[in-house]
Amino acid sequence: MCQHKTPCPSAGASDREAARTVARDDVLGWSRLCNGVFLFDDTGELLPDGEIISPHRPATVAGAAA
């Protein structure tokens, strides 16, 4: 899908979130990346093949301000 001179990571790559954003909706909280991945604000993902990746926020550090 990616047409950039330095291709973005594929949807199956472990670094797929590094692909360029081609569309976004801040109200609904999603971004579509050039590799076809939909990335949601809660860090969940929807891959082009329909696979759902559960949100994977980093764990909170004890004592950190909320």
Buried (B, 14 or more C-beta within 10 A) or exposed (E): BBEEEEEBBBBEEEEBBEBEEBEBEEEEEBBBBBBBBBBBEEEBBBBBEEEEBEEEEEEEEEEEEE
